[in-house]
Amino acid sequence: HTDTSTHTHTHTHTRPVVKNNALATMDRSVSRLNRIAGHLASSAQPAVDAVFSCPTSSASTAPSPAADALSTEKPNAEMRTLSAERQKAKFNVRKVTHWLHGSEEATKWMEVAALLLQRDPIFNYQHYYDLSRPEHRATIAAAVRRWFELKTTIKDPGLLRAVTSMINALDPSLGMKIYVHEVLFRESIWIQGTAEQWEQWKDDIFHGRVLGCYAMTELGHSSFLRGLETTATFDVERDEFIIHSPTVTATKVWIGMAGQTATHTVALAQLMINGENHGIHWFIVPLRRCDSGELMPGVTAGDIGHKTARNGLDNGWIQFTHVRVPRTNMLMKWAQVSRNGEFTAPSNPAISYASLVGERISGQEALYTTLAMACTIAIRYGAIRRQGPRDEQVLDYQTHYTALLPIVAGTYTFNSTFRRMSTVWQEMSKLQSNEDDMKVFLAEIPHLHAIAAGMKCWWGWWAAECLELCRRCMGGHGYSAYNSIADLIGSFGVMTTGGGDNVVLGQQHARYLLSTLQRAVSGKRIHPEMSFLRDLPSLLANQISTSQVFSAVTPVEVYLDALKWLMAKSLEAVAGVLSQLLADGADPLDGWNSNLDSLLACSRFHTFLVSLDHFREDVQKQSSPAEREVLRDLLRLFCVNRVHQEMSLFLEYQYLTPAQAKQIRLLSVQLAKDLRTQVVSLSDAFNYPDFVLRAPMGRFDGDIYRAYLDTMKAAPQCFGVPPHWKSSVSPLTNAKHSF
């Protein structure tokens, strides 16, 4: 079953143990995989067509999983049920998949990537949920080595991106380990380092000759970067920086790959020159010997231990004790320290968080992937599962489709805004070649940073709630690790705090909105996307008519205008309160804290407004009528859902009447019901194969009960007398009864 298993376990009842020959096995098969990669890269479409069904009718089904992974059993009732659901599709699922991936070519590469990973035992490891932490770590170490081999083998950047994306879906621990090195470490040097520094490090980073991590968070500080305690003191006589952790709370902690793997880190530290603090800067610090893995002198580091999830990733802690590094290990593209200790500050303070923008945008791919997978599993289960006096499909219960359909609509919305933001950041990253480009880069960074902060904050919190809803929609089976959603919840949990706590990021976004409003009122330059704030009185005067009736044909622009009005009204209100508090002599920090809920609400309104507007623009560009209609229906559902979620403020501000509030509440239910027949195909369009979903209850072919029973049978120690029976159970059951 090496090539054919599509769920977590095969039919064997023994648990594989990760042995020391894992890398030897990888070596023996690397040439075979490289030949596969080369063949598929040179003839992508025939290879894909041989494995994926690609119907072209207007009501086509999604591409099936790999042909060698389909059930060999005759179709049972569950399989027939799911097949019947797919026949209800009013749109071409394949075309929607292309839209979600960004293009038809991107879809092909994603499917080639899935096939590459599925056929490689180094990536398609079995018994995923029963691996111990040491076993998972060893498995991932082998997979990381294979990743570096693939990087040098795959020549097409589209396929390489697809392989990376599919790895992120397959195993969050593995995906995060690659992300730490490729994004956090690599891009820090690319964005913060000079051209000479980049040339010095780029080849070793690409080939994995150094493995990097990103040491920002400390035991006593995290999102408040100015409070970090680690110091980098310049020794002018020796032309070196002394990296030091002066207190226990200065210990770097939660640093991915620092526990056991990373040979180097980019450490954030307070720059000290002649007793003067010049703020936070970036320093490359060796952690371990590349040949032996032993810690470098002055570096104390270890693993943080068992976590809620992602235990395959070696998050660690680091203490520096007067570690010396050359002056050239300070990343000096924007700020410099000369040989004689003269400090040159960056020309723009926005540079200090430039590298964080890319992290916060690219890291959000996990949000889309996680939600898409959870939706797929929960929806397929809900369509197949029958319950009740008439043996109804549970997906037909109102509580079920009103829970899941808004999640699907939101996931599509997020996909649109994530692709837009990723494209913008990719283009922005290129603007560093000359002085004119740098001016554009520096002008755009504050706006992009604010939007990225709001996106991570509010979409992250929204996704965390949705994942729990998906788990509940699977009843007791959702509590099984073997059905994936519980692990997805645990793995995603870090996304609401890692890379910046959401509360802090929401405040950063709100602060940008306030400053933009102040600049707009003063007639100063603001970002074009914020131009609606220039004429605030006119915007706020444009309230909706009390005669407006909300129905299934109400244009989505009506809801977008409502959300824009709510954001502007709330922003004006909290700005007025803060201004009055300052005029009354209140402490600014106390005033900010006493209005924190209102400030975060402004961030929330703006975040979803921006995302919905991105989705609206994408829908308008869709040329195919059937696909445009279903995407528009999803857009309308999520617009109505967001207005409904904010109804208390709409009523408080008297923007809507109670009668209109009732219309919107009922409409949110009706729109979800209208999309109920399309939802299986909408989740199929996410296009994640069974071996990536790792959930027998979410199988593509619908044969969920047999697959789940086989999975349970294959669980370690499923059968037989447990070892503790004799010592603990038998003394009870064999005791002589006193009655």
TACOR-V776083 format. One record per residue. N is the residue number from 1. RES is the residue in one letter. PSI is psi in whole degrees, 0 to 359 (999 if undefined). OMEGA is omega in degrees with one decimal (none if undefined). NEAR is the number of other ideal C-beta (glycine too) atoms within 10 Angstrom. Layout:
n->(N:N)
res->(RES:RES)
psi->(PSI:PSI)
omega->(OMEGA:OMEGA)
near->(NEAR:NEAR)
//
This chain:
n->(1:2:3:4:5:6:7:8:9:10:11:12:13:14:15:16:17:18:19:20:21:22:23:24:25:26:27:28:29:30:31:32:33:34:35:36:37:38:39:40:41:42:43:44:45:46:47:48:49:50:51:52:53:54:55:56:57:58:59:60:61:62:63:64:65:66:67:68:69:70:71:72:73:74:75:76:77:78:79:80:81:82:83:84:85:86:87:88:89:90:91:92:93:94:95:96:97:98:99:100:101:102:103:104:105:106:107:108:109:110:111:112:113:114:115:116:117:118:119:120:121:122:123:124:125:126:127:128:129:130:131:132:133:134:135:136:137:138:139:140:141:142:143:144:145:146:147:148:149:150:151:152:153:154:155:156:157:158:159:160:161:162:163:164:165:166:167:168:169:170:171:172:173:174:175:176:177:178:179:180:181:182:183:184:185:186:187:188:189:190:191:192:193:194:195:196:197:198:199:200:201:202:203:204:205:206:207:208:209:210:211:212:213:214:215:216:217:218:219:220:221:222:223:224:225:226:227:228:229:230:231:232:233:234:235:236:237:238:239:240:241:242:243:244:245:246:247:248:249:250:251:252:253:254:255:256:257:258:259:260:261:262:263:264:265:266:267:268:269:270:271:272:273:274:275:276:277:278:279:280:281:282:283:284:285:286:287:288:289:290:291:292:293:294:295:296:297:298:299:300:301:302:303:304:305:306:307:308:309:310:311:312:313:314:315:316:317:318:319:320:321:322:323:324:325:326:327:328:329:330:331:332:333:334:335:336:337:338:339:340:341:342:343:344:345:346:347:348:349:350:351:352:353:354:355:356:357:358:359:360:361:362:363:364:365:366:367:368:369:370:371:372:373:374:375:376:377:378:379:380:381:382:383:384:385:386:387:388:389:390:391:392:393:394:395:396:397:398:399:400:401:402:403:404:405:406:407:408:409:410:411:412:413:414:415:416:417:418:419:420:421:422:423:424:425:426:427:428:429:430:431:432:433:434:435:436:437:438:439:440:441:442:443:444:445:446:447:448:449:450:451:452:453:454:455:456:457:458:459:460:461:462:463:464:465:466:467:468:469:470:471:472:473:474:475:476:477:478:479:480:481:482:483:484:485:486:487:488:489:490:491:492:493:494:495:496:497:498:499:500:501:502:503:504:505:506:507:508:509:510:511:512:513:514:515:516:517:518:519:520:521:522:523:524:525:526:527:528:529:530:531:532:533:534:535:536:537:538:539:540:541:542:543:544:545:546:547:548:549:550:551:552:553:554:555:556:557:558:559:560:561:562:563:564:565:566:567:568:569:570:571:572:573:574:575:576:577:578:579:580:581:582:583:584:585:586:587:588:589:590:591:592:593:594:595:596:597:598:599:600:601:602:603:604:605:606:607:608:609:610:611:612:613:614:615:616:617:618:619:620:621:622:623:624:625:626:627:628:629:630:631:632:633:634:635:636:637:638:639:640:641:642:643:644:645:646:647:648:649:650:651:652:653:654:655:656:657:658:659:660:661:662:663:664:665:666:667:668:669:670:671:672:673:674:675:676:677:678:679:680:681:682:683:684:685:686:687:688:689:690:691:692:693:694:695:696:697:698:699:700:701:702:703:704:705:706:707:708:709:710:711:712:713:714:715:716:717:718:719:720:721:722:723:724:725:726:727:728:729:730:731:732:733:734:735:736:737:738:739)
res->(H:T:D:T:S:T:H:T:H:T:H:T:H:T:R:P:V:V:K:N:N:A:L:A:T:M:D:R:S:V:S:R:L:N:R:I:A:G:H:L:A:S:S:A:Q:P:A:V:D:A:V:F:S:C:P:T:S:S:A:S:T:A:P:S:P:A:A:D:A:L:S:T:E:K:P:N:A:E:M:R:T:L:S:A:E:R:Q:K:A:K:F:N:V:R:K:V:T:H:W:L:H:G:S:E:E:A:T:K:W:M:E:V:A:A:L:L:L:Q:R:D:P:I:F:N:Y:Q:H:Y:Y:D:L:S:R:P:E:H:R:A:T:I:A:A:A:V:R:R:W:F:E:L:K:T:T:I:K:D:P:G:L:L:R:A:V:T:S:M:I:N:A:L:D:P:S:L:G:M:K:I:Y:V:H:E:V:L:F:R:E:S:I:W:I:Q:G:T:A:E:Q:W:E:Q:W:K:D:D:I:F:H:G:R:V:L:G:C:Y:A:M:T:E:L:G:H:S:S:F:L:R:G:L:E:T:T:A:T:F:D:V:E:R:D:E:F:I:I:H:S:P:T:V:T:A:T:K:V:W:I:G:M:A:G:Q:T:A:T:H:T:V:A:L:A:Q:L:M:I:N:G:E:N:H:G:I:H:W:F:I:V:P:L:R:R:C:D:S:G:E:L:M:P:G:V:T:A:G:D:I:G:H:K:T:A:R:N:G:L:D:N:G:W:I:Q:F:T:H:V:R:V:P:R:T:N:M:L:M:K:W:A:Q:V:S:R:N:G:E:F:T:A:P:S:N:P:A:I:S:Y:A:S:L:V:G:E:R:I:S:G:Q:E:A:L:Y:T:T:L:A:M:A:C:T:I:A:I:R:Y:G:A:I:R:R:Q:G:P:R:D:E:Q:V:L:D:Y:Q:T:H:Y:T:A:L:L:P:I:V:A:G:T:Y:T:F:N:S:T:F:R:R:M:S:T:V:W:Q:E:M:S:K:L:Q:S:N:E:D:D:M:K:V:F:L:A:E:I:P:H:L:H:A:I:A:A:G:M:K:C:W:W:G:W:W:A:A:E:C:L:E:L:C:R:R:C:M:G:G:H:G:Y:S:A:Y:N:S:I:A:D:L:I:G:S:F:G:V:M:T:T:G:G:G:D:N:V:V:L:G:Q:Q:H:A:R:Y:L:L:S:T:L:Q:R:A:V:S:G:K:R:I:H:P:E:M:S:F:L:R:D:L:P:S:L:L:A:N:Q:I:S:T:S:Q:V:F:S:A:V:T:P:V:E:V:Y:L:D:A:L:K:W:L:M:A:K:S:L:E:A:V:A:G:V:L:S:Q:L:L:A:D:G:A:D:P:L:D:G:W:N:S:N:L:D:S:L:L:A:C:S:R:F:H:T:F:L:V:S:L:D:H:F:R:E:D:V:Q:K:Q:S:S:P:A:E:R:E:V:L:R:D:L:L:R:L:F:C:V:N:R:V:H:Q:E:M:S:L:F:L:E:Y:Q:Y:L:T:P:A:Q:A:K:Q:I:R:L:L:S:V:Q:L:A:K:D:L:R:T:Q:V:V:S:L:S:D:A:F:N:Y:P:D:F:V:L:R:A:P:M:G:R:F:D:G:D:I:Y:R:A:Y:L:D:T:M:K:A:A:P:Q:C:F:G:V:P:P:H:W:K:S:S:V:S:P:L:T:N:A:K:H:S:F)
psi->(13:316:344:349:135:356:182:323:151:187:358:148:9:148:123:143:134:117:171:347:16:318:328:319:319:318:320:331:357:320:323:315:321:323:320:313:317:319:314:324:328:341:63:310:313:321:318:316:330:341:329:137:127:65:157:4:162:337:45:157:168:161:136:165:178:139:326:3:358:153:141:357:156:147:128:186:321:318:321:324:313:323:319:324:320:334:346:352:133:9:165:108:324:319:324:324:317:320:316:323:343:339:165:321:319:322:314:316:322:322:323:318:317:319:318:312:322:323:355:113:341:326:322:61:147:170:42:314:353:7:137:169:313:321:317:319:315:320:316:325:318:321:325:317:317:323:315:326:320:322:321:345:317:122:335:121:332:318:321:318:320:319:317:315:317:326:319:323:323:314:105:328:314:315:319:326:318:319:318:315:312:329:299:310:306:310:336:317:323:317:322:342:161:169:321:319:320:317:324:324:339:319:318:324:315:317:356:17:336:144:119:156:181:106:89:298:139:164:325:356:150:274:336:85:327:343:359:143:340:136:150:98:127:126:100:329:321:1:47:157:143:110:127:142:99:342:169:318:350:355:125:136:154:25:113:133:353:338:318:345:312:135:337:161:152:110:135:129:157:122:120:124:118:41:358:134:123:18:186:134:173:135:134:122:123:138:318:154:134:335:329:343:1:146:146:156:134:351:124:122:153:175:146:351:196:138:173:322:186:42:354:345:130:73:140:180:152:135:131:130:92:52:125:134:153:153:328:356:354:130:117:31:321:324:145:151:122:174:327:12:14:132:132:117:156:151:339:128:341:336:329:335:15:315:336:335:311:320:315:332:306:327:342:355:327:329:310:312:313:314:318:318:316:318:314:312:310:323:317:318:315:327:328:321:132:142:145:173:334:15:45:153:133:337:343:349:138:317:334:309:334:342:315:324:317:331:317:314:319:324:320:318:315:322:317:312:327:316:321:312:323:318:317:316:321:319:322:322:339:346:60:15:334:174:320:317:320:326:318:315:311:328:328:335:313:318:313:321:317:315:318:322:314:321:313:319:298:323:326:313:318:315:320:319:321:323:320:323:318:318:315:326:352:8:214:331:337:343:347:132:330:347:15:322:323:319:323:320:312:317:324:339:326:338:343:352:318:143:19:120:139:325:318:316:322:322:321:318:315:322:322:318:318:314:325:319:317:319:322:316:327:358:15:169:135:165:140:327:348:12:340:345:353:323:69:316:317:320:315:334:343:64:156:148:142:346:357:126:129:125:183:348:5:127:143:335:332:318:322:321:322:316:323:318:316:318:314:317:315:322:317:318:312:328:320:318:314:320:319:321:318:320:330:2:16:153:130:319:321:319:319:312:324:352:22:320:318:322:316:328:320:318:318:313:315:320:309:329:313:314:317:325:323:314:318:315:321:319:318:330:346:119:336:122:313:318:323:323:315:324:322:322:320:317:313:318:316:327:310:320:317:320:319:320:331:20:327:320:324:322:321:318:358:32:324:153:162:323:319:325:320:318:316:321:313:324:323:326:315:318:323:319:320:329:356:318:345:353:328:316:326:324:328:325:338:329:37:123:164:322:339:320:326:43:102:330:358:24:142:321:353:358:63:323:317:318:319:320:318:322:315:322:329:357:146:134:32:321:162:172:128:153:332:1:312:320:329:326:314:320:334:310:337:358:147:132:145:7:999)
omega->(-178.1:-176.9:-166.8:-177.3:-179.5:175.7:-166.1:-175.1:168.0:-176.0:176.9:-177.7:179.4:-179.0:179.0:177.1:177.6:-175.5:-178.2:-178.6:-179.8:-179.5:177.1:176.2:179.1:-179.8:-176.9:-175.4:-175.7:-179.7:177.6:-179.3:179.5:176.5:177.0:-178.4:179.9:179.4:-177.2:179.6:-177.7:-179.6:-171.0:-172.9:177.4:-179.9:179.4:-178.1:-179.9:-174.5:-176.1:174.5:-174.7:-179.6:-175.2:179.7:-174.8:179.5:-174.1:173.7:175.7:175.0:-178.9:173.6:-178.7:-175.1:-179.2:-179.3:-177.4:-179.6:175.9:179.4:173.3:-179.1:175.9:-175.7:-178.6:179.9:178.5:178.7:-178.5:177.0:179.1:177.3:-177.6:178.9:-178.7:-175.6:178.4:-176.4:178.0:-175.9:-178.3:179.9:177.8:174.8:177.6:179.1:-179.2:-179.5:179.0:178.9:175.9:178.9:179.3:177.0:-179.7:-179.6:178.3:-179.1:173.2:178.7:179.1:179.7:176.9:-176.7:-178.2:-175.5:-179.6:-178.2:177.2:178.0:-176.7:-179.2:-173.1:177.0:-175.0:-173.2:179.3:177.8:171.1:179.2:177.8:178.9:-179.9:179.5:-179.5:178.8:-179.0:177.2:177.5:-179.2:177.6:177.4:177.5:179.0:179.8:176.5:177.9:179.9:-178.2:-178.3:-176.1:-177.3:-177.7:-178.6:178.1:177.9:179.4:176.5:-179.1:178.2:178.4:-179.7:-179.1:175.2:178.5:178.9:-174.5:-177.2:-178.4:178.1:178.6:179.5:-179.6:179.3:176.6:-179.2:179.9:-178.5:-171.0:-176.6:-174.1:-178.1:-175.1:-175.3:174.3:179.3:179.4:-175.0:-174.8:-176.1:176.1:177.2:179.7:178.8:178.4:178.2:-179.0:-169.8:-166.1:-177.7:178.7:177.7:-177.0:-175.2:179.6:176.3:164.1:178.0:-169.8:173.3:-171.7:-172.4:178.1:-173.0:175.9:-176.8:-178.1:-176.2:175.9:-173.7:178.3:-171.4:-178.9:179.7:179.8:-172.6:179.6:-176.7:172.2:-174.7:-176.6:174.4:-172.9:-178.3:-177.1:179.3:-177.5:169.0:176.1:-179.2:-172.4:173.0:-170.7:-177.2:174.8:-177.4:175.3:179.0:174.2:-173.3:-176.7:-176.4:-179.2:179.9:-179.8:-174.3:-173.7:-163.8:-167.6:175.3:-178.9:174.6:164.0:-174.8:174.0:-176.1:176.2:-179.6:-179.0:176.4:-179.7:176.6:-179.3:-179.6:179.9:174.6:-174.8:175.1:-171.5:-177.4:174.8:-176.3:174.5:178.8:-173.9:172.4:-178.0:-176.6:-173.3:-176.9:179.9:-179.5:178.1:178.0:178.9:179.2:173.1:-176.5:178.6:-179.1:-178.2:177.2:-172.7:-179.1:176.9:179.3:-179.2:-177.9:172.3:178.0:-176.7:170.4:-175.7:175.7:-177.3:169.0:177.3:177.2:178.6:178.5:-177.9:174.6:179.2:177.4:-178.4:175.4:169.1:179.3:-164.0:176.3:-172.7:177.7:-175.8:170.2:-176.6:-179.7:-179.3:173.4:177.4:-176.9:174.7:-176.2:176.5:-176.9:-176.9:-179.3:179.4:-179.0:-175.2:179.6:-178.1:-177.4:179.7:-179.5:179.2:178.6:-174.9:177.2:-176.2:180.0:-177.7:173.0:179.2:179.1:179.8:-178.0:-176.9:-180.0:-179.9:179.0:-179.8:177.3:-178.6:-178.0:-176.3:-178.0:177.8:177.3:-178.7:178.9:-176.5:-175.1:178.1:-175.2:173.9:-175.2:178.8:179.2:-177.2:167.8:-176.2:178.1:178.0:176.3:-175.6:-179.0:-178.2:-176.6:175.8:174.3:-170.6:-175.7:175.5:177.4:177.3:-179.9:178.3:179.0:175.1:178.2:-178.8:177.6:-179.2:-176.8:178.1:178.3:178.9:-178.2:179.0:178.8:179.3:-178.5:177.8:178.2:178.6:-176.9:179.8:-173.9:-179.9:-173.7:-179.9:-173.7:179.8:177.1:-179.3:177.9:177.5:179.9:-177.5:179.3:-176.1:-172.6:-178.1:-179.7:-178.2:177.8:-178.8:-179.7:179.2:178.7:178.6:179.9:179.0:-178.0:-168.1:174.5:178.0:178.3:178.9:-178.8:180.0:177.5:-178.6:179.2:177.5:175.7:177.4:178.7:179.9:-178.6:176.0:179.3:-178.3:-178.9:177.6:-179.8:178.9:175.9:-176.5:177.5:160.3:-169.5:178.5:178.1:176.8:178.2:179.9:-179.0:-177.8:-175.9:-178.6:-174.3:178.4:178.6:179.8:-178.7:-179.5:179.1:-174.7:179.1:179.7:-179.1:176.0:177.2:177.5:178.3:-179.6:179.5:176.7:179.3:179.2:-178.7:177.4:177.4:179.4:179.1:179.8:179.6:-179.2:179.9:179.5:-178.8:173.3:-179.3:-177.6:-179.2:178.9:-173.3:179.6:179.0:-176.9:-179.3:-175.6:-179.9:-180.0:179.4:-177.5:178.5:-177.0:-179.3:-177.8:-179.4:176.8:178.9:179.2:177.3:-179.1:-178.1:-177.8:-179.9:176.9:-178.3:-178.7:179.5:178.0:-179.7:177.9:176.3:179.1:179.3:177.2:178.1:-178.2:178.6:-178.7:-180.0:-179.1:179.2:177.5:-177.4:-177.0:175.7:178.2:179.5:-179.5:178.8:-179.9:178.7:178.2:178.5:179.6:176.8:-179.8:175.3:-176.9:-179.1:176.7:178.6:178.4:-177.4:-178.6:177.9:-173.0:179.5:-179.7:178.5:179.2:176.8:177.1:177.4:-179.6:-178.8:-176.8:-179.4:-177.9:175.9:179.5:-177.3:179.5:177.9:173.9:-179.3:179.8:179.7:178.9:179.6:-179.9:-179.2:-177.7:-173.8:-177.1:-173.1:-176.1:-179.8:177.3:-178.6:-178.0:175.9:177.6:178.1:176.5:178.0:-179.4:179.6:-177.4:173.8:-180.0:179.5:-179.6:177.1:178.6:-179.8:-177.9:-171.0:-176.6:179.4:176.3:178.1:179.6:179.4:178.6:173.6:177.4:176.6:175.5:179.1:177.8:176.7:178.3:178.8:-178.1:178.0:-179.9:-179.7:179.8:177.0:-176.7:-179.5:176.1:178.8:-179.7:-179.1:-176.3:-176.6:-177.1:-164.9:177.1:179.1:176.3:177.2:173.6:-177.3:175.8:165.3:175.3:-178.1:-175.5:-175.7:174.5:178.9:-179.8:-176.2:179.7:178.8:177.4:-177.4:179.7:-174.7:177.1:-178.0:-167.0:-172.8:176.9:-178.7:-179.0:178.3:176.8:178.7:179.2:179.2:-178.2:-179.0:178.1:177.1:176.0:-176.3:173.1:179.5:-178.0:-177.9:-175.9:-177.0:-174.6:-174.7:-171.5:-176.3:-177.0:178.0:177.5:-173.5:-179.8:-179.7:177.2:-179.1:-179.1:179.6:none)
near->(11:11:13:15:17:26:26:27:27:18:10:12:14:9:16:14:10:18:10:7:10:19:14:11:13:19:14:10:16:17:11:11:21:15:11:18:23:13:13:24:19:11:13:18:13:11:18:20:14:11:21:22:14:16:14:8:9:14:15:20:21:26:23:18:24:22:11:12:21:17:16:6:11:7:14:15:10:22:20:12:18:20:14:12:24:17:11:13:25:14:23:23:25:24:20:27:20:19:24:21:22:15:11:14:16:18:24:23:27:26:26:29:26:26:22:22:24:26:19:22:16:21:24:19:21:19:19:19:16:18:21:12:14:10:19:21:21:19:22:26:19:20:25:19:17:21:21:16:19:23:16:11:18:23:11:16:9:19:23:17:15:24:23:18:20:25:24:20:26:25:25:25:21:23:24:25:28:19:24:24:25:17:19:27:26:19:18:24:23:20:21:24:24:16:10:11:19:17:10:14:20:14:10:15:19:13:12:17:12:19:22:26:29:28:33:27:22:25:17:15:17:19:17:10:19:10:13:23:18:26:18:28:17:21:13:15:7:11:14:18:27:19:25:22:24:12:13:11:14:22:20:27:20:20:27:25:27:27:21:16:24:27:20:24:32:24:27:21:28:21:21:16:17:9:6:8:11:16:16:19:22:27:22:24:24:19:27:21:11:12:7:7:11:9:15:15:10:17:19:13:23:14:15:14:11:7:17:10:17:24:20:24:27:24:24:25:21:28:20:29:13:11:24:15:18:11:19:17:22:23:22:19:20:23:21:14:22:12:8:7:14:10:16:12:12:17:12:16:12:19:19:20:19:24:20:20:25:22:22:24:24:20:22:23:19:22:24:24:23:26:27:23:24:32:28:28:30:31:28:29:28:23:24:25:21:15:13:10:5:7:7:13:17:19:24:17:15:11:10:23:24:17:18:25:29:25:25:28:27:25:25:28:26:23:24:24:23:20:19:18:22:16:12:17:17:12:11:19:15:9:17:14:9:8:6:9:13:16:13:12:20:18:14:18:19:18:18:21:21:25:25:27:27:30:24:27:27:22:24:25:16:21:24:18:9:24:26:15:14:26:21:15:26:25:14:6:19:22:12:20:16:23:28:28:30:19:20:26:19:17:24:23:17:22:21:18:16:19:22:26:16:23:14:16:27:25:20:19:27:27:15:21:25:18:14:22:21:14:16:18:13:8:8:10:8:19:17:7:11:17:11:16:21:14:12:17:8:9:18:14:9:12:15:16:8:10:7:13:10:22:9:12:7:17:10:19:12:14:24:19:16:22:21:20:21:24:25:22:21:22:24:18:16:23:20:10:15:19:13:11:17:12:8:8:6:14:11:10:8:10:16:18:11:14:18:14:8:17:24:21:21:26:27:24:25:27:24:28:23:19:26:23:19:19:26:21:11:20:22:11:9:17:7:14:9:16:22:17:14:23:25:16:21:26:23:24:26:28:28:26:24:26:26:18:14:20:17:9:17:22:14:9:15:9:19:23:16:9:10:21:17:13:18:19:14:13:20:23:15:14:22:23:14:15:21:20:16:20:25:29:24:27:26:26:28:25:24:25:24:24:24:23:29:26:33:28:26:28:28:24:21:26:24:25:17:15:25:22:11:16:24:13:13:21:18:10:11:11:7:8:10:9:9:9:11:11:8:10:12:12:9:7:7:8:8:4:4:4:2)
//
